[in-house]
Amino acid sequence: MADPAWPFATPVLKTERLLLSAPTPDDRAAIQRLADDYDVSRWLMRVPHPYTLDDADFF
């Protein structure tokens, strides 16, 4: 579901095996868990480590 506060339509890419959409508040725990992995964050220039739920909310 698109965020009504966002002034532009958010595209959704969908194939038989993939659904790619904008993150929602329901995704914050999964984003935090994945971004908090040091092996992920060390390859990304702007991702802090440790990555907290506050960081996920800011994202």
N, CA, C and O atoms as CSV, one atom per row, in Angstrom:
chain,resi,resn,atom,element,x,y,z
A,1,MET,N,N,0.853,-1.187,0.000
A,1,MET,CA,C,0.000,0.000,0.000
A,1,MET,C,C,0.888,1.235,0.000
A,1,MET,O,O,1.841,1.312,0.775
A,2,ALA,N,N,0.592,2.182,-0.842
A,2,ALA,CA,C,1.374,3.411,-0.943
A,2,ALA,C,C,1.117,4.314,0.263
A,2,ALA,O,O,0.034,4.317,0.848
A,3,ASP,N,N,2.138,5.067,0.606
A,3,ASP,CA,C,2.038,6.022,1.712
A,3,ASP,C,C,1.271,7.246,1.216
A,3,ASP,O,O,1.723,7.898,0.275
A,4,PRO,N,N,0.122,7.583,1.819
A,4,PRO,CA,C,-0.662,8.725,1.337
A,4,PRO,C,C,0.056,10.061,1.507
A,4,PRO,O,O,-0.318,11.040,0.861
A,5,ALA,N,N,1.076,10.124,2.357
A,5,ALA,CA,C,1.818,11.365,2.542
A,5,ALA,C,C,2.834,11.573,1.420
A,5,ALA,O,O,3.330,12.685,1.235
A,6,TRP,N,N,3.142,10.538,0.685
A,6,TRP,CA,C,4.134,10.634,-0.378
A,6,TRP,C,C,3.466,11.227,-1.615
A,6,TRP,O,O,2.415,10.750,-2.042
A,7,PRO,N,N,4.070,12.263,-2.190
A,7,PRO,CA,C,3.402,12.959,-3.298
A,7,PRO,C,C,3.476,12.232,-4.640
A,7,PRO,O,O,2.809,12.639,-5.591
A,8,PHE,N,N,4.259,11.182,-4.736
A,8,PHE,CA,C,4.415,10.480,-5.997
A,8,PHE,C,C,4.005,9.023,-5.840
A,8,PHE,O,O,4.089,8.454,-4.752
A,9,ALA,N,N,3.569,8.440,-6.924
A,9,ALA,CA,C,3.238,7.013,-6.895
A,9,ALA,C,C,4.518,6.209,-6.714
A,9,ALA,O,O,5.515,6.475,-7.384
A,10,THR,N,N,4.501,5.244,-5.832
A,10,THR,CA,C,5.649,4.382,-5.607
A,10,THR,C,C,5.500,3.156,-6.501
A,10,THR,O,O,4.523,2.416,-6.385
A,11,PRO,N,N,6.473,2.937,-7.398
A,11,PRO,CA,C,6.336,1.788,-8.285
A,11,PRO,C,C,6.488,0.473,-7.528
A,11,PRO,O,O,7.213,0.392,-6.537
A,12,VAL,N,N,5.813,-0.529,-7.998
A,12,VAL,CA,C,5.921,-1.875,-7.466
A,12,VAL,C,C,6.324,-2.764,-8.631
A,12,VAL,O,O,5.657,-2.786,-9.666
A,13,LEU,N,N,7.422,-3.498,-8.458
A,13,LEU,CA,C,7.870,-4.430,-9.479
A,13,LEU,C,C,7.454,-5.828,-9.058
A,13,LEU,O,O,7.757,-6.265,-7.947
A,14,LYS,N,N,6.764,-6.526,-9.938
A,14,LYS,CA,C,6.260,-7.847,-9.593
A,14,LYS,C,C,6.516,-8.807,-10.745
A,14,LYS,O,O,6.168,-8.541,-11.895
A,15,THR,N,N,7.131,-9.929,-10.403
A,15,THR,CA,C,7.324,-11.006,-11.356
A,15,THR,C,C,6.788,-12.281,-10.713
A,15,THR,O,O,6.224,-12.252,-9.619
A,16,GLU,N,N,6.971,-13.382,-11.401
A,16,GLU,CA,C,6.502,-14.655,-10.861
A,16,GLU,C,C,7.172,-14.993,-9.534
A,16,GLU,O,O,6.549,-15.604,-8.665
A,17,ARG,N,N,8.451,-14.597,-9.367
A,17,ARG,CA,C,9.209,-14.977,-8.169
A,17,ARG,C,C,9.596,-13.799,-7.277
A,17,ARG,O,O,10.246,-14.005,-6.252
A,18,LEU,N,N,9.218,-12.579,-7.632
A,18,LEU,CA,C,9.701,-11.407,-6.895
A,18,LEU,C,C,8.599,-10.372,-6.742
A,18,LEU,O,O,7.826,-10.117,-7.665
A,19,LEU,N,N,8.546,-9.786,-5.561
A,19,LEU,CA,C,7.704,-8.615,-5.322
A,19,LEU,C,C,8.591,-7.571,-4.664
A,19,LEU,O,O,9.049,-7.759,-3.537
A,20,LEU,N,N,8.832,-6.474,-5.366
A,20,LEU,CA,C,9.704,-5.417,-4.868
A,20,LEU,C,C,8.886,-4.146,-4.731
A,20,LEU,O,O,8.364,-3.616,-5.712
A,21,SER,N,N,8.782,-3.664,-3.492
A,21,SER,CA,C,8.004,-2.462,-3.225
A,21,SER,C,C,8.730,-1.619,-2.179
A,21,SER,O,O,9.716,-2.053,-1.584
A,22,ALA,N,N,8.229,-0.424,-1.971
A,22,ALA,CA,C,8.818,0.465,-0.976
A,22,ALA,C,C,8.660,-0.135,0.418
A,22,ALA,O,O,7.664,-0.804,0.693
A,23,PRO,N,N,9.631,0.095,1.299
A,23,PRO,CA,C,9.496,-0.421,2.666
A,23,PRO,C,C,8.325,0.248,3.394
A,23,PRO,O,O,7.970,1.395,3.122
A,24,THR,N,N,7.744,-0.504,4.322
A,24,THR,CA,C,6.649,-0.001,5.147
A,24,THR,C,C,7.048,-0.149,6.619
A,24,THR,O,O,8.036,-0.820,6.914
A,25,PRO,N,N,6.316,0.452,7.533
A,25,PRO,CA,C,6.641,0.274,8.951
A,25,PRO,C,C,6.651,-1.195,9.384
A,25,PRO,O,O,7.358,-1.551,10.326
A,26,ASP,N,N,5.892,-2.034,8.724
A,26,ASP,CA,C,5.901,-3.464,9.061
A,26,ASP,C,C,7.232,-4.138,8.736
A,26,ASP,O,O,7.523,-5.220,9.245
A,27,ASP,N,N,8.039,-3.499,7.889
A,27,ASP,CA,C,9.323,-4.067,7.472
A,27,ASP,C,C,10.481,-3.695,8.391
A,27,ASP,O,O,11.591,-4.194,8.208
A,28,ARG,N,N,10.249,-2.837,9.368
A,28,ARG,CA,C,11.366,-2.273,10.140
A,28,ARG,C,C,12.178,-3.325,10.882
A,28,ARG,O,O,13.403,-3.209,10.927
A,29,ALA,N,N,11.561,-4.335,11.460
A,29,ALA,CA,C,12.315,-5.361,12.187
A,29,ALA,C,C,13.186,-6.177,11.229
A,29,ALA,O,O,14.327,-6.505,11.556
A,30,ALA,N,N,12.664,-6.501,10.068
A,30,ALA,CA,C,13.447,-7.257,9.086
A,30,ALA,C,C,14.600,-6.412,8.550
A,30,ALA,O,O,15.708,-6.919,8.372
A,31,ILE,N,N,14.349,-5.127,8.289
A,31,ILE,CA,C,15.414,-4.234,7.831
A,31,ILE,C,C,16.502,-4.139,8.892
A,31,ILE,O,O,17.690,-4.211,8.580
A,32,GLN,N,N,16.092,-3.976,10.150
A,32,GLN,CA,C,17.075,-3.879,11.239
A,32,GLN,C,C,17.895,-5.153,11.355
A,32,GLN,O,O,19.116,-5.094,11.497
A,33,ARG,N,N,17.244,-6.289,11.298
A,33,ARG,CA,C,17.940,-7.576,11.444
A,33,ARG,C,C,18.952,-7.785,10.313
A,33,ARG,O,O,20.075,-8.222,10.564
A,34,LEU,N,N,18.569,-7.481,9.093
A,34,LEU,CA,C,19.450,-7.703,7.950
A,34,LEU,C,C,20.574,-6.666,7.896
A,34,LEU,O,O,21.723,-7.022,7.630
A,35,ALA,N,N,20.264,-5.394,8.142
A,35,ALA,CA,C,21.277,-4.345,8.078
A,35,ALA,C,C,22.235,-4.397,9.261
A,35,ALA,O,O,23.340,-3.861,9.180
A,36,ASP,N,N,21.836,-5.028,10.347
A,36,ASP,CA,C,22.708,-5.137,11.515
A,36,ASP,C,C,23.795,-6.201,11.326
A,36,ASP,O,O,24.721,-6.288,12.134
A,37,ASP,N,N,23.692,-6.996,10.286
A,37,ASP,CA,C,24.715,-8.004,9.986
A,37,ASP,C,C,25.977,-7.282,9.525
A,37,ASP,O,O,25.956,-6.567,8.523
A,38,TYR,N,N,27.077,-7.468,10.253
A,38,TYR,CA,C,28.316,-6.757,9.921
A,38,TYR,C,C,28.763,-7.045,8.495
A,38,TYR,O,O,29.265,-6.147,7.820
A,39,ASP,N,N,28.595,-8.256,8.029
A,39,ASP,CA,C,29.023,-8.597,6.669
A,39,ASP,C,C,28.201,-7.871,5.614
A,39,ASP,O,O,28.656,-7.725,4.480
A,40,VAL,N,N,27.017,-7.418,5.954
A,40,VAL,CA,C,26.231,-6.575,5.050
A,40,VAL,C,C,26.672,-5.123,5.191
A,40,VAL,O,O,26.976,-4.470,4.193
A,41,SER,N,N,26.711,-4.614,6.409
A,41,SER,CA,C,26.974,-3.190,6.626
A,41,SER,C,C,28.376,-2.768,6.209
A,41,SER,O,O,28.578,-1.612,5.837
A,42,ARG,N,N,29.340,-3.663,6.258
A,42,ARG,CA,C,30.710,-3.261,5.899
A,42,ARG,C,C,30.854,-2.926,4.424
A,42,ARG,O,O,31.810,-2.253,4.040
A,43,TRP,N,N,29.922,-3.381,3.587
A,43,TRP,CA,C,29.976,-3.093,2.156
A,43,TRP,C,C,29.134,-1.879,1.772
A,43,TRP,O,O,29.120,-1.477,0.609
A,44,LEU,N,N,28.440,-1.300,2.732
A,44,LEU,CA,C,27.575,-0.156,2.463
A,44,LEU,C,C,28.141,1.075,3.154
A,44,LEU,O,O,28.408,1.044,4.355
A,45,MET,N,N,28.324,2.145,2.416
A,45,MET,CA,C,29.009,3.324,2.947
A,45,MET,C,C,28.222,4.057,4.031
A,45,MET,O,O,28.830,4.630,4.936
A,46,ARG,N,N,26.914,4.057,3.970
A,46,ARG,CA,C,26.139,4.902,4.874
A,46,ARG,C,C,25.269,4.130,5.843
A,46,ARG,O,O,24.271,4.659,6.333
A,47,VAL,N,N,25.619,2.913,6.122
A,47,VAL,CA,C,24.846,2.105,7.070
A,47,VAL,C,C,25.656,1.978,8.355
A,47,VAL,O,O,26.761,1.435,8.334
A,48,PRO,N,N,25.126,2.469,9.472
A,48,PRO,CA,C,25.860,2.361,10.735
A,48,PRO,C,C,25.877,0.923,11.240
A,48,PRO,O,O,25.024,0.109,10.886
A,49,HIS,N,N,26.855,0.636,12.063
A,49,HIS,CA,C,26.886,-0.673,12.729
A,49,HIS,C,C,27.247,-0.425,14.174
A,49,HIS,O,O,28.262,0.226,14.423
A,50,PRO,N,N,26.500,-0.890,15.125
A,50,PRO,CA,C,25.288,-1.689,14.974
A,50,PRO,C,C,24.147,-0.861,14.403
A,50,PRO,O,O,24.107,0.358,14.566
A,51,TYR,N,N,23.222,-1.534,13.734
A,51,TYR,CA,C,22.058,-0.918,13.109
A,51,TYR,C,C,20.861,-1.199,14.003
A,51,TYR,O,O,20.481,-2.353,14.197
A,52,THR,N,N,20.273,-0.153,14.541
A,52,THR,CA,C,19.207,-0.287,15.533
A,52,THR,C,C,17.819,-0.086,14.904
A,52,THR,O,O,17.710,0.281,13.734
A,53,LEU,N,N,16.788,-0.325,15.675
A,53,LEU,CA,C,15.433,-0.038,15.202
A,53,LEU,C,C,15.239,1.455,14.958
A,53,LEU,O,O,14.471,1.836,14.074
A,54,ASP,N,N,15.916,2.302,15.719
A,54,ASP,CA,C,15.861,3.743,15.466
A,54,ASP,C,C,16.439,4.069,14.090
A,54,ASP,O,O,15.926,4.935,13.383
A,55,ASP,N,N,17.522,3.361,13.714
A,55,ASP,CA,C,18.099,3.559,12.373
A,55,ASP,C,C,17.105,3.103,11.311
A,55,ASP,O,O,16.951,3.770,10.288
A,56,ALA,N,N,16.439,1.995,11.531
A,56,ALA,CA,C,15.437,1.508,10.585
A,56,ALA,C,C,14.282,2.501,10.459
A,56,ALA,O,O,13.775,2.724,9.360
A,57,ASP,N,N,13.862,3.099,11.579
A,57,ASP,CA,C,12.793,4.113,11.535
A,57,ASP,C,C,13.234,5.333,10.742
A,57,ASP,O,O,12.451,5.901,9.980
A,58,PHE,N,N,14.499,5.739,10.922
A,58,PHE,CA,C,15.020,6.898,10.192
A,58,PHE,C,C,15.064,6.618,8.691
A,58,PHE,O,O,14.777,7.498,7.879
A,59,PHE,N,N,15.429,5.376,8.327
A,59,PHE,CA,C,15.482,4.977,6.923
A,59,PHE,C,C,14.109,5.089,6.310
A,59,PHE,O,O,13.936,4.797,5.127
